[in-house]
Amino acid sequence: MNWRKIVVGVVAVSVLWFAVWLLLLFMKSPEQQMLRMHDKFITALENRRWGTIDSMVSKNYNDGVIEDPAQVKAAIRKVLGGFIGLAITQQVVGTEGAWAQGKVYLGMVKTKIKVEGNGAGLSAFAVSESRRITHPWVFHWHKRGPWPWSWELMQIYNDQLAIPDGAMELLNEK
């Protein structure tokens, strides 16, 4: 058998597979795209993939408490960085969106989150807070470009989250 034909065949199948995958991504609704990115963000948190998390947090992030994206990224690292073992489970309880604002898509994912694990630093606090909080977390997403993966996290909010006195100073320490 001719090796050249084998290589050409493998390349052709790979290109076809990639084209179908890309087409399927673009055919998803904005809500499905947002949920896919939301799941990717939660998985990145669980696996502590800081680069992925950093790339998903918008440069315009503002949740009312933290207005600087660098601050929220540092806070995520401090809270989750002390875990030796970490499991984050989520239950999406609702989504909302404004899909037809010209080229801008805005969306919200409401999800109940449980954090399990052990470690040092703020890990025990994160686990106990996730057990105490019964209201869903609200993640605000914004799609900036035409690509299915161009969703950015604008805000994370939970009205039951109690930030102890002095915690923000601890999170802001370098």
N, C-alpha and C positions, 0 to 999 in steps of 0.2 A: 504494500500500500504506500502511496505517496505521502510523505510527511507534510508537504506543502498543502495538500488538500485537507488534511486533518487540522492543521493550524488555522487555515482559512475557515473551516467549518466551525471550530471552537470560537473563533473571533466573531463570526456571523451570529452564532447563537447567543453569545454574550451581549453583543450590541442590540440584538432583538429583545433579549430579556430586559436590558437597561431601558430601552425605549418604552416597553410595556409598563415597567415599574414607574417611570416618569409620567407617562400618560395617566396611570391610575392615581398618582398623587395629585395631578392637576384636576382630575375629574371629581375629587372629593369636595364636598361643600365646605364653605368657610368654617362652619361649626365642627365638622369632622377634622379639618386641618388644625383648628385651635385645640381640640381635645387630644390630637396626636402630639402636639407640642407640649401640652400640659403634662401628659404622661411621660414624655421625654424629660421634662423638668423634674418631676417627682423621682424618676429613676436616677437622674443625675444627682439629686440630693441624697438619695439612699446610698449611692455608690461613691459619693463625695468626689464627683468629677468637677473640680473647680473651674476648669476651662469652659466646659459646657455651660455651667451655671452662669459664669461671667458673660458668656456670649448671648445668653437668653434674657438677661436683665437689661431693660431699656436704659439708655443714657438719660431719659426723662423720668426715671422711677421716682415716685413720691407717694408715700402712704400716709402722710400727715404726721408721722413720728420721725421717720427717716426720709430726708429729702434728697440725699446724695446717693447715687447708685454705688459708688465705691464703699460707702458706709454700710449699705445693706449687704453687699457681697462679703465684707469683712465680718459683719454680724453673723451671717450664715456660716462662715468658716469657724467662728468662735463657738457657736452653739453646736454644730455638728462635728467639728474637728476632733473633739475629745472622745468620740465613740470608738470602741474597739469593734463591736458588732452592732449593726444598725439595720433595722427593718422598718420601712414606712409603708403602711397600708392605707389605701384611700378608697372612699366610696363616693363617687360623683352623685350628688343629689339634684343637680340642675345646671342648666346653662342658659345664658341669655346673650343676645347679640344684636348689634346694629350692623347688618351686613351690607346695606345699600347706601352708604354715605360716599358716593363717588368711588374713589379708589381706596378709601380708608375703611378698614374693618375694625370694629371694636367688639370685644366679647368678654364674658364673665363666666368663670367656672366656679360653682359652689361644690365643695367637697369636704367630707368628714375625714379627718386624718388621725391615725394612731401611730405613735412612734414607740418602738420597742428596741431595747438594746442596753448595753452597759459600756461603761468607760469612765473617763475622768472629766474634769472641768464641769461644763454645764450640761452634761448628758443626763444626769439624774433629774435636773430641773426640766429639761425638754420632755422626758418621759412622763413625769408627773403632770406637767401642764397639758400634754396631749390626752391624758386620762381624764383630767378635770374639765376640759373644754367640750361642751356638747353641741354648740352651734357650729355650722359648717364654716370652713375657711372660704374666703372669696378671693379668687385670683382674677385680676383684670389684665386682659391681653389686648394687644394692638398689633395689627398687621400693617407693616410699613411698606412692603413691596409686593411685586406680583408673584413671588415664589411661594409655594405652599409651606416652606420652612422659614418664612420671614416674620413670624410672630414674635413679639417681644413682651416680656412681663413688665407691666406698668405699676402694679400695686398688689400687695397681699394684705388682707385685712381679716380680723376676727374681733368682734365686739366683746368677746369674753376674755381675750388675752389680757392678763394683768402683768404689767411690767413693773417689777419691784423698784422702790426708790434706789437710785444709784446704779441700776442695771445698765442704763444707756451709757453712763460714764465708763463702766466696765467693758461694754462692747466697743466703745470708741478708743480704748487704750491700744497703743501699738506695741 
